Amino acid sequence: MPTSIVVGGREALLFEAADVPSRATLLHLHGGGFRQGAPEISSAFAEALVRRCGLSVYALRYRLAPEHPFPAGLSDAWSALEALRQLHGDRPLIVCGDSAGGGLAAGLAAINGSREDMLIDGLVMLSPWLDLTVSAPTYRSNAASDPLFSADTAETAALLYLQGTPADHPLASPLHASVHGFPPTLIVTGRGEVLLEDSIRMDARLRAEGVQSTLEVIAGMDHVAVTRGLTLPGAAQCLDHVTHFIDRLIDTINAAPRGAHFS
């Protein structure tokens, strides 16, 4: 069972092994269109990361729209990130997010990239929502193959979250942000998702900037399958990609000066 704690002023669920030292810290940000969802939804995913990678996983209960519009959730996540870095020192710190949480995770990386003190060692985005303009062609081309997300859903969620902030604001829509200073990044998405184009474009932007980015596109995987159920189609494959990325990242950090990237 997870432990409920306060991190950076907000509640988080802490998942970790009771008798094994943690190799790294992971901050997880759940999805839900910035207006719903909760850290409990990702419990099975967090527990799998603890078992397979030896992590301490903090699943944050950030504030949600419409009561708390942009940038409330991002501010909560940044406060938690700073608190975790202070709490765990130089231990590898990874940020992970699914769907809207993937957008928040990318927003943290964009903020982090503009600073001299780098807080984030690795970034994992699962079916991330990175562009709130809802203009990607895959909203149309993949509409029939994505039962969980749609242009209408995205437009409603974006309206409630932004409440007057431009949809292309770089911290609300990190696809429009500078990606300078992003850490090594893994993006995993389903081939039939309406958000597929967000992942493809972000991976291309990261690579063009020289960031070490890996994009994994899984056929037959629904939106954020791995955080909804580990037995769903594509979830096991997604989990394998995530754990492999994390293991390589931790091994590289431990074998080289802090901040080194793997190839």
Phi and psi in degrees as GROMACS dihedral restraints (atoms count N, CA, C in turn):
[ dihedral_restraints ]
;  ai    aj    ak    al  type     phi  dphi    fc
    3     4     5     6     1   -74.8    20    10
    4     5     6     7     1   162.8    20    10
    6     7     8     9     1  -105.2    20    10
    7     8     9    10     1   134.3    20    10
    9    10    11    12     1   -87.2    20    10
   10    11    12    13     1   122.4    20    10
   12    13    14    15     1  -135.6    20    10
   13    14    15    16     1   172.1    20    10
   15    16    17    18     1  -108.7    20    10
   16    17    18    19     1   127.6    20    10
   18    19    20    21     1  -129.9    20    10
   19    20    21    22     1   115.8    20    10
   21    22    23    24     1    61.9    20    10
   22    23    24    25     1    29.4    20    10
   24    25    26    27     1    90.8    20    10
   25    26    27    28     1    -2.1    20    10
   27    28    29    30     1  -125.1    20    10
   28    29    30    31     1   151.9    20    10
   30    31    32    33     1   -68.6    20    10
   31    32    33    34     1   142.9    20    10
   33    34    35    36     1  -138.5    20    10
   34    35    36    37     1   150.4    20    10
   36    37    38    39     1   -94.6    20    10
   37    38    39    40     1   124.7    20    10
   39    40    41    42     1  -101.7    20    10
   40    41    42    43     1   121.8    20    10
   42    43    44    45     1  -111.4    20    10
   43    44    45    46     1   123.3    20    10
   45    46    47    48     1  -162.1    20    10
   46    47    48    49     1   159.2    20    10
   48    49    50    51     1   -75.0    20    10
   49    50    51    52     1   140.9    20    10
   51    52    53    54     1   -76.2    20    10
   52    53    54    55     1   -26.9    20    10
   54    55    56    57     1  -123.3    20    10
   55    56    57    58     1    11.5    20    10
   57    58    59    60     1  -129.1    20    10
   58    59    60    61     1   127.4    20    10
   60    61    62    63     1   -60.9    20    10
   61    62    63    64     1   140.6    20    10
   63    64    65    66     1   -75.9    20    10
   64    65    66    67     1   139.9    20    10
   66    67    68    69     1   -83.8    20    10
   67    68    69    70     1   -24.5    20    10
   69    70    71    72     1  -163.8    20    10
   70    71    72    73     1   168.7    20    10
   72    73    74    75     1  -113.1    20    10
   73    74    75    76     1   137.3    20    10
   75    76    77    78     1  -127.6    20    10
   76    77    78    79     1   126.3    20    10
   78    79    80    81     1   -97.1    20    10
   79    80    81    82     1   118.1    20    10
   81    82    83    84     1  -107.9    20    10
   82    83    84    85     1   135.6    20    10
   84    85    86    87     1  -118.6    20    10
   85    86    87    88     1   116.1    20    10
   87    88    89    90     1   -73.7    20    10
   88    89    90    91     1   162.4    20    10
   90    91    92    93     1   -91.8    20    10
   91    92    93    94     1  -173.1    20    10
   93    94    95    96     1   133.7    20    10
   94    95    96    97     1    22.0    20    10
   96    97    98    99     1    65.7    20    10
   97    98    99   100     1    25.5    20    10
   99   100   101   102     1    67.0    20    10
  100   101   102   103     1     2.4    20    10
  102   103   104   105     1  -129.5    20    10
  103   104   105   106     1    -5.1    20    10
  105   106   107   108     1  -153.4    20    10
  106   107   108   109     1  -176.5    20    10
  108   109   110   111     1    94.9    20    10
  109   110   111   112     1   168.1    20    10
  111   112   113   114     1  -160.9    20    10
  112   113   114   115     1   157.8    20    10
  114   115   116   117     1   -63.0    20    10
  115   116   117   118     1   -25.7    20    10
  117   118   119   120     1   -60.3    20    10
  118   119   120   121     1   -29.1    20    10
  120   121   122   123     1   -59.2    20    10
  121   122   123   124     1   -32.6    20    10
  123   124   125   126     1   -93.2    20    10
  124   125   126   127     1    14.9    20    10
  126   127   128   129     1   -59.1    20    10
  127   128   129   130     1   -47.4    20    10
  129   130   131   132     1   -63.8    20    10
  130   131   132   133     1   -39.7    20    10
  132   133   134   135     1   -63.1    20    10
  133   134   135   136     1   -46.0    20    10
  135   136   137   138     1   -62.3    20    10
  136   137   138   139     1   -43.1    20    10
  138   139   140   141     1   -63.7    20    10
  139   140   141   142     1   -36.3    20    10
  141   142   143   144     1   -65.6    20    10
  142   143   144   145     1   -38.5    20    10
  144   145   146   147     1   -65.8    20    10
  145   146   147   148     1   -38.0    20    10
  147   148   149   150     1   -62.2    20    10
  148   149   150   151     1   -47.4    20    10
  150   151   152   153     1   -65.1    20    10
  151   152   153   154     1   -45.8    20    10
  153   154   155   156     1   -88.3    20    10
  154   155   156   157     1   -25.7    20    10
  156   157   158   159     1  -119.3    20    10
  157   158   159   160     1    -7.8    20    10
  159   160   161   162     1    68.4    20    10
  160   161   162   163     1    44.0    20    10
  162   163   164   165     1  -101.1    20    10
  163   164   165   166     1   162.6    20    10
  165   166   167   168     1  -101.7    20    10
  166   167   168   169     1   118.2    20    10
  168   169   170   171     1  -108.0    20    10
  169   170   171   172     1   123.6    20    10
  171   172   173   174     1  -108.6    20    10
  172   173   174   175     1   112.3    20    10
  174   175   176   177     1   -99.3    20    10
  175   176   177   178     1   112.9    20    10
  177   178   179   180     1   -87.1    20    10
  178   179   180   181     1   138.5    20    10
  180   181   182   183     1   -96.7    20    10
  181   182   183   184     1    82.2    20    10
  183   184   185   186     1   -83.7    20    10
  184   185   186   187     1   161.3    20    10
  186   187   188   189     1   -69.7    20    10
  187   188   189   190     1   148.4    20    10
  189   190   191   192     1  -120.4    20    10
  190   191   192   193     1   151.3    20    10
  192   193   194   195     1   -76.1    20    10
  193   194   195   196     1   162.3    20    10
  195   196   197   198     1   -83.0    20    10
  196   197   198   199     1   -11.9    20    10
  198   199   200   201     1   -63.8    20    10
  199   200   201   202     1   -31.8    20    10
  201   202   203   204     1  -129.4    20    10
  202   203   204   205     1    84.8    20    10
  204   205   206   207     1   -74.8    20    10
  205   206   207   208     1   176.3    20    10
  207   208   209   210     1   -49.4    20    10
  208   209   210   211     1   134.6    20    10
  210   211   212   213     1  -105.8    20    10
  211   212   213   214     1    31.2    20    10
  213   214   215   216     1   -57.8    20    10
  214   215   216   217     1   -50.9    20    10
  216   217   218   219     1   -62.3    20    10
  217   218   219   220     1   -40.1    20    10
  219   220   221   222     1   -65.9    20    10
  220   221   222   223     1   -39.8    20    10
  222   223   224   225     1   -63.2    20    10
  223   224   225   226     1   -41.6    20    10
  225   226   227   228     1   -60.8    20    10
  226   227   228   229     1   -43.7    20    10
  228   229   230   231     1   -65.9    20    10
  229   230   231   232     1   -39.1    20    10
  231   232   233   234     1   -66.0    20    10
  232   233   234   235     1   -41.7    20    10
  234   235   236   237     1   -61.6    20    10
  235   236   237   238     1   -40.4    20    10
  237   238   239   240     1   -65.5    20    10
  238   239   240   241     1   -40.8    20    10
  240   241   242   243     1   -61.0    20    10
  241   242   243   244     1   -47.3    20    10
  243   244   245   246     1   -62.0    20    10
  244   245   246   247     1   -40.5    20    10
  246   247   248   249     1   -65.5    20    10
  247   248   249   250     1   -39.5    20    10
  249   250   251   252     1   -69.1    20    10
  250   251   252   253     1   -37.6    20    10
  252   253   254   255     1   -64.2    20    10
  253   254   255   256     1   -41.4    20    10
  255   256   257   258     1   -67.4    20    10
  256   257   258   259     1   -38.8    20    10
  258   259   260   261     1   -68.2    20    10
  259   260   261   262     1   -40.7    20    10
  261   262   263   264     1  -108.6    20    10
  262   263   264   265     1     5.1    20    10
  264   265   266   267     1    60.3    20    10
  265   266   267   268     1  -130.6    20    10
  267   268   269   270     1   -86.9    20    10
  268   269   270   271     1     7.2    20    10
  270   271   272   273     1   -60.7    20    10
  271   272   273   274     1   137.2    20    10
  273   274   275   276     1   -50.7    20    10
  274   275   276   277     1   134.1    20    10
  276   277   278   279     1  -124.3    20    10
  277   278   279   280     1   119.5    20    10
  279   280   281   282     1  -116.1    20    10
  280   281   282   283     1   140.1    20    10
  282   283   284   285     1  -110.1    20    10
  283   284   285   286     1   132.6    20    10
  285   286   287   288     1  -132.5    20    10
  286   287   288   289     1   141.9    20    10
  288   289   290   291     1  -152.3    20    10
  289   290   291   292     1   150.0    20    10
  291   292   293   294     1  -119.5    20    10
  292   293   294   295     1   138.6    20    10
  294   295   296   297     1    56.6    20    10
  295   296   297   298     1  -120.4    20    10
  297   298   299   300     1   -60.3    20    10
  298   299   300   301     1   -33.5    20    10
  300   301   302   303     1   -63.5    20    10
  301   302   303   304     1   -29.9    20    10
  303   304   305   306     1   -66.4    20    10
  304   305   306   307     1   -35.7    20    10
  306   307   308   309     1   -65.9    20    10
  307   308   309   310     1   -40.8    20    10
  309   310   311   312     1   -63.5    20    10
  310   311   312   313     1   -41.0    20    10
  312   313   314   315     1   -61.1    20    10
  313   314   315   316     1   -43.4    20    10
  315   316   317   318     1   -66.2    20    10
  316   317   318   319     1   -35.4    20    10
  318   319   320   321     1   -62.3    20    10
  319   320   321   322     1   -39.7    20    10
  321   322   323   324     1   -62.2    20    10
  322   323   324   325     1   -41.7    20    10
  324   325   326   327     1   -64.7    20    10
  325   326   327   328     1   -35.7    20    10
  327   328   329   330     1   -66.8    20    10
  328   329   330   331     1   -42.6    20    10
  330   331   332   333     1   -63.1    20    10
  331   332   333   334     1   -46.4    20    10
  333   334   335   336     1   -60.9    20    10
  334   335   336   337     1   -37.1    20    10
  336   337   338   339     1   -66.6    20    10
  337   338   339   340     1   -18.4    20    10
  339   340   341   342     1   -91.0    20    10
  340   341   342   343     1     1.2    20    10
  342   343   344   345     1  -107.9    20    10
  343   344   345   346     1   158.8    20    10
  345   346   347   348     1   -79.2    20    10
  346   347   348   349     1   -35.5    20    10
  348   349   350   351     1   -92.1    20    10
  349   350   351   352     1   109.4    20    10
  351   352   353   354     1   -82.3    20    10
  352   353   354   355     1   117.5    20    10
  354   355   356   357     1   -92.1    20    10
  355   356   357   358     1   -24.5    20    10
  357   358   359   360     1  -107.1    20    10
  358   359   360   361     1   128.0    20    10
  360   361   362   363     1   -96.2    20    10
  361   362   363   364     1   -22.7    20    10
  363   364   365   366     1  -158.8    20    10
  364   365   366   367     1   153.2    20    10
  366   367   368   369     1  -131.1    20    10
  367   368   369   370     1   129.7    20    10
  369   370   371   372     1  -123.7    20    10
  370   371   372   373     1   124.4    20    10
  372   373   374   375     1  -123.7    20    10
  373   374   375   376     1   125.9    20    10
  375   376   377   378     1  -112.7    20    10
  376   377   378   379     1   115.2    20    10
  378   379   380   381     1    46.0    20    10
  379   380   381   382     1    51.8    20    10
  381   382   383   384     1   -73.0    20    10
  382   383   384   385     1   144.7    20    10
  384   385   386   387     1   -98.7    20    10
  385   386   387   388     1   107.0    20    10
  387   388   389   390     1  -116.2    20    10
  388   389   390   391     1    -7.1    20    10
  390   391   392   393     1  -139.6    20    10
  391   392   393   394     1   105.1    20    10
  393   394   395   396     1   -83.0    20    10
  394   395   396   397     1     3.9    20    10
  396   397   398   399     1   -74.3    20    10
  397   398   399   400     1   -12.9    20    10
  399   400   401   402     1    52.4    20    10
  400   401   402   403     1    49.7    20    10
  402   403   404   405     1  -117.4    20    10
  403   404   405   406     1     0.3    20    10
  405   406   407   408     1   -66.2    20    10
  406   407   408   409     1   140.7    20    10
  408   409   410   411     1   -63.1    20    10
  409   410   411   412     1   -23.2    20    10
  411   412   413   414     1   -70.8    20    10
  412   413   414   415     1   -13.6    20    10
  414   415   416   417     1   -61.7    20    10
  415   416   417   418     1   -30.7    20    10
  417   418   419   420     1   -92.4    20    10
  418   419   420   421     1   -48.6    20    10
  420   421   422   423     1   -68.1    20    10
  421   422   423   424     1   -28.3    20    10
  423   424   425   426     1  -109.2    20    10
  424   425   426   427     1    13.9    20    10
  426   427   428   429     1   -58.2    20    10
  427   428   429   430     1   -39.1    20    10
  429   430   431   432     1   -77.0    20    10
  430   431   432   433     1   -18.4    20    10
  432   433   434   435     1  -103.9    20    10
  433   434   435   436     1     2.7    20    10
  435   436   437   438     1  -121.3    20    10
  436   437   438   439     1    96.2    20    10
  438   439   440   441     1   -78.2    20    10
  439   440   441   442     1    -8.8    20    10
  441   442   443   444     1  -107.7    20    10
  442   443   444   445     1   -13.4    20    10
  444   445   446   447     1  -145.5    20    10
  445   446   447   448     1   149.3    20    10
  447   448   449   450     1  -153.6    20    10
  448   449   450   451     1   169.1    20    10
  450   451   452   453     1   -62.2    20    10
  451   452   453   454     1   -40.6    20    10
  453   454   455   456     1   -63.2    20    10
  454   455   456   457     1   -44.5    20    10
  456   457   458   459     1   -61.2    20    10
  457   458   459   460     1   -44.4    20    10
  459   460   461   462     1   -64.6    20    10
  460   461   462   463     1   -42.5    20    10
  462   463   464   465     1   -64.2    20    10
  463   464   465   466     1   -41.3    20    10
  465   466   467   468     1   -64.9    20    10
  466   467   468   469     1   -46.6    20    10
  468   469   470   471     1   -63.2    20    10
  469   470   471   472     1   -42.1    20    10
  471   472   473   474     1   -63.2    20    10
  472   473   474   475     1   -41.2    20    10
  474   475   476   477     1   -61.2    20    10
  475   476   477   478     1   -44.7    20    10
  477   478   479   480     1   -69.3    20    10
  478   479   480   481     1   -31.8    20    10
  480   481   482   483     1   -80.7    20    10
  481   482   483   484     1   -43.0    20    10
  483   484   485   486     1   -77.9    20    10
  484   485   486   487     1   -44.0    20    10
  486   487   488   489     1    45.0    20    10
  487   488   489   490     1    52.9    20    10
  489   490   491   492     1   106.0    20    10
  490   491   492   493     1   -19.5    20    10
  492   493   494   495     1   -69.9    20    10
  493   494   495   496     1   135.7    20    10
  495   496   497   498     1   -56.8    20    10
  496   497   498   499     1   140.1    20    10
  498   499   500   501     1   -64.9    20    10
  499   500   501   502     1   -22.4    20    10
  501   502   503   504     1   -98.2    20    10
  502   503   504   505     1    17.3    20    10
  504   505   506   507     1   -55.9    20    10
  505   506   507   508     1   130.0    20    10
  507   508   509   510     1   -63.9    20    10
  508   509   510   511     1   -23.0    20    10
  510   511   512   513     1   -94.2    20    10
  511   512   513   514     1   -16.9    20    10
  513   514   515   516     1   -85.7    20    10
  514   515   516   517     1   -36.2    20    10
  516   517   518   519     1  -123.0    20    10
  517   518   519   520     1    83.9    20    10
  519   520   521   522     1   -61.9    20    10
  520   521   522   523     1   -12.8    20    10
  522   523   524   525     1   -62.4    20    10
  523   524   525   526     1   -21.2    20    10
  525   526   527   528     1   -99.7    20    10
  526   527   528   529     1     4.7    20    10
  528   529   530   531     1   -91.8    20    10
  529   530   531   532     1   163.3    20    10
  531   532   533   534     1   -67.4    20    10
  532   533   534   535     1   135.6    20    10
  534   535   536   537     1  -104.3    20    10
  535   536   537   538     1    11.9    20    10
  537   538   539   540     1   -60.6    20    10
  538   539   540   541     1   132.7    20    10
  540   541   542   543     1    83.3    20    10
  541   542   543   544     1     4.8    20    10
  543   544   545   546     1   -63.0    20    10
  544   545   546   547     1   144.7    20    10
  546   547   548   549     1   -79.0    20    10
  547   548   549   550     1   174.2    20    10
  549   550   551   552     1   -50.0    20    10
  550   551   552   553     1   135.3    20    10
  552   553   554   555     1  -131.3    20    10
  553   554   555   556     1   139.9    20    10
  555   556   557   558     1  -119.0    20    10
  556   557   558   559     1   130.9    20    10
  558   559   560   561     1  -122.3    20    10
  559   560   561   562     1   127.2    20    10
  561   562   563   564     1  -125.4    20    10
  562   563   564   565     1   131.2    20    10
  564   565   566   567     1  -148.1    20    10
  565   566   567   568     1   165.4    20    10
  567   568   569   570     1   -89.5    20    10
  568   569   570   571     1   145.1    20    10
  570   571   572   573     1   -64.3    20    10
  571   572   573   574     1   -29.6    20    10
  573   574   575   576     1   -95.1    20    10
  574   575   576   577     1    10.7    20    10
  576   577   578   579     1   -80.5    20    10
  577   578   579   580     1   147.4    20    10
  579   580   581   582     1   -69.2    20    10
  580   581   582   583     1   -21.4    20    10
  582   583   584   585     1   -88.7    20    10
  583   584   585   586     1     6.0    20    10
  585   586   587   588     1   -53.6    20    10
  586   587   588   589     1   -44.0    20    10
  588   589   590   591     1   -62.3    20    10
  589   590   591   592     1   -34.5    20    10
  591   592   593   594     1   -57.7    20    10
  592   593   594   595     1   -44.3    20    10
  594   595   596   597     1   -67.2    20    10
  595   596   597   598     1   -43.8    20    10
  597   598   599   600     1   -62.3    20    10
  598   599   600   601     1   -45.1    20    10
  600   601   602   603     1   -68.8    20    10
  601   602   603   604     1   -38.0    20    10
  603   604   605   606     1   -66.7    20    10
  604   605   606   607     1   -42.5    20    10
  606   607   608   609     1   -59.5    20    10
  607   608   609   610     1   -42.5    20    10
  609   610   611   612     1   -64.3    20    10
  610   611   612   613     1   -40.2    20    10
  612   613   614   615     1   -65.7    20    10
  613   614   615   616     1   -42.3    20    10
  615   616   617   618     1   -63.6    20    10
  616   617   618   619     1   -45.5    20    10
  618   619   620   621     1   -62.9    20    10
  619   620   621   622     1   -39.5    20    10
  621   622   623   624     1   -64.3    20    10
  622   623   624   625     1   -28.7    20    10
  624   625   626   627     1   -84.1    20    10
  625   626   627   628     1    -7.8    20    10
  627   628   629   630     1    90.8    20    10
  628   629   630   631     1     8.1    20    10
  630   631   632   633     1   -77.4    20    10
  631   632   633   634     1   140.9    20    10
  633   634   635   636     1   -79.3    20    10
  634   635   636   637     1   103.9    20    10
  636   637   638   639     1  -123.0    20    10
  637   638   639   640     1   138.7    20    10
  639   640   641   642     1  -122.6    20    10
  640   641   642   643     1   125.5    20    10
  642   643   644   645     1  -110.7    20    10
  643   644   645   646     1   123.8    20    10
  645   646   647   648     1  -116.6    20    10
  646   647   648   649     1   119.5    20    10
  648   649   650   651     1  -110.3    20    10
  649   650   651   652     1   119.5    20    10
  651   652   653   654     1  -107.9    20    10
  652   653   654   655     1   119.5    20    10
  654   655   656   657     1   -68.3    20    10
  655   656   657   658     1   135.9    20    10
  657   658   659   660     1    82.4    20    10
  658   659   660   661     1     2.6    20    10
  660   661   662   663     1   -94.4    20    10
  661   662   663   664     1   127.0    20    10
  663   664   665   666     1   -76.1    20    10
  664   665   666   667     1   170.6    20    10
  666   667   668   669     1   -54.1    20    10
  667   668   669   670     1   127.4    20    10
  669   670   671   672     1    42.9    20    10
  670   671   672   673     1    43.7    20    10
  672   673   674   675     1   -56.4    20    10
  673   674   675   676     1   -41.6    20    10
  675   676   677   678     1   -66.4    20    10
  676   677   678   679     1   -27.4    20    10
  678   679   680   681     1   -89.9    20    10
  679   680   681   682     1    -9.3    20    10
  681   682   683   684     1   -96.0    20    10
  682   683   684   685     1   -27.0    20    10
  684   685   686   687     1   178.9    20    10
  685   686   687   688     1   126.8    20    10
  687   688   689   690     1   -71.7    20    10
  688   689   690   691     1   -12.6    20    10
  690   691   692   693     1  -100.2    20    10
  691   692   693   694     1     1.1    20    10
  693   694   695   696     1   -69.3    20    10
  694   695   696   697     1   154.0    20    10
  696   697   698   699     1   -54.7    20    10
  697   698   699   700     1   127.5    20    10
  699   700   701   702     1    87.2    20    10
  700   701   702   703     1   -14.0    20    10
  702   703   704   705     1   -66.1    20    10
  703   704   705   706     1   -43.3    20    10
  705   706   707   708     1   -63.4    20    10
  706   707   708   709     1   -41.2    20    10
  708   709   710   711     1   -64.3    20    10
  709   710   711   712     1   -41.3    20    10
  711   712   713   714     1   -61.6    20    10
  712   713   714   715     1   -46.1    20    10
  714   715   716   717     1   -60.6    20    10
  715   716   717   718     1   -38.8    20    10
  717   718   719   720     1   -61.2    20    10
  718   719   720   721     1   -43.9    20    10
  720   721   722   723     1   -60.9    20    10
  721   722   723   724     1   -43.2    20    10
  723   724   725   726     1   -65.9    20    10
  724   725   726   727     1   -47.4    20    10
  726   727   728   729     1   -68.0    20    10
  727   728   729   730     1   -36.2    20    10
  729   730   731   732     1   -63.6    20    10
  730   731   732   733     1   -44.7    20    10
  732   733   734   735     1   -60.3    20    10
  733   734   735   736     1   -46.6    20    10
  735   736   737   738     1   -65.3    20    10
  736   737   738   739     1   -43.9    20    10
  738   739   740   741     1   -60.4    20    10
  739   740   741   742     1   -45.1    20    10
  741   742   743   744     1   -63.4    20    10
  742   743   744   745     1   -41.8    20    10
  744   745   746   747     1   -62.4    20    10
  745   746   747   748     1   -47.2    20    10
  747   748   749   750     1   -63.9    20    10
  748   749   750   751     1   -43.9    20    10
  750   751   752   753     1   -60.8    20    10
  751   752   753   754     1   -40.4    20    10
  753   754   755   756     1   -67.9    20    10
  754   755   756   757     1   -43.4    20    10
  756   757   758   759     1   -62.4    20    10
  757   758   759   760     1   -41.1    20    10
  759   760   761   762     1   -69.9    20    10
  760   761   762   763     1   -23.2    20    10
  762   763   764   765     1   -96.6    20    10
  763   764   765   766     1    -4.7    20    10
  765   766   767   768     1  -140.9    20    10
  766   767   768   769     1   168.5    20    10
  768   769   770   771     1   -56.3    20    10
  769   770   771   772     1   149.3    20    10
  771   772   773   774     1   -53.6    20    10
  772   773   774   775     1   135.8    20    10
  774   775   776   777     1    94.9    20    10
  775   776   777   778     1    -6.0    20    10
  777   778   779   780     1   -66.2    20    10
  778   779   780   781     1   147.7    20    10
  780   781   782   783     1  -105.0    20    10
  781   782   783   784     1   155.5    20    10
  783   784   785   786     1   -96.8    20    10
  784   785   786   787     1   162.8    20    10
